[in-house]
């Protein structure tokens, strides 16, 4: 892409031109992406953009904008280009070492917050913590809770540390590396609540994304056989680490909800329930240790 092609254009023309260059598939939002990338290149807010739409694009910003569009055209998600993603009203740092937090996962956070007393000293663990979206949102909203988190990926641990220090500086959740809950078990930890957005894509879905050149880590997506391998192990380990009456919350896909309910029942969990996501798909399952 010729970075000079934006020279002398008004900001609104630059957004229009960017929009016409970006991918426009059924799940893409080229207009919004172009606007966000232009604002990022100029270091201005969307409000400032709307006030200055007729101004002309400075040359240095035009070059940054062209580079950002190129990255988007090559398939990089906007969140990786910006380096952050908003989740639960907080700005999370992200990089290609972690999954980009999804709005659907906010429903898991909502459900936990509305189901348990805010002022009790509850002990919570978020497994497969990635960037820290779930654990850090919970710690931010509930200072009385003792939140910890773990992930098998050290790269994710680094991102988690940056987010915890920035977003909950007075009480950053403890983080440790762990294959699912193995290290938590070795540490003989016990929890009132365990949450997880584990990898749950099926082998076919994983393959499809690899073919598309998906930029997020497959480690965070690949759920093994039927997408349920990790969920099976996790639910079984969680049953050992939960206090009696403690809760497990798991995010998964709609067509996995029935299998998860059966699995949790077999493992001895009670009070099984499922919550739907923003698109009306069964997304979050929970069960209670008797
Ligand atoms: N919902 C995510 C996606 O479809 C999958 C997240 C996961 O495997 N934990 O990209």
Boltz pocket constraint, residues with backbone or C-beta under 6 A from the ligand:
constraints:
  - pocket:
      binder: B
      contacts: [[A, 102], [A, 197], [A, 198], [A, 199], [A, 200], [A, 201], [A, 220], [A, 221], [A, 222], [A, 251]]
      max_distance: 6.0
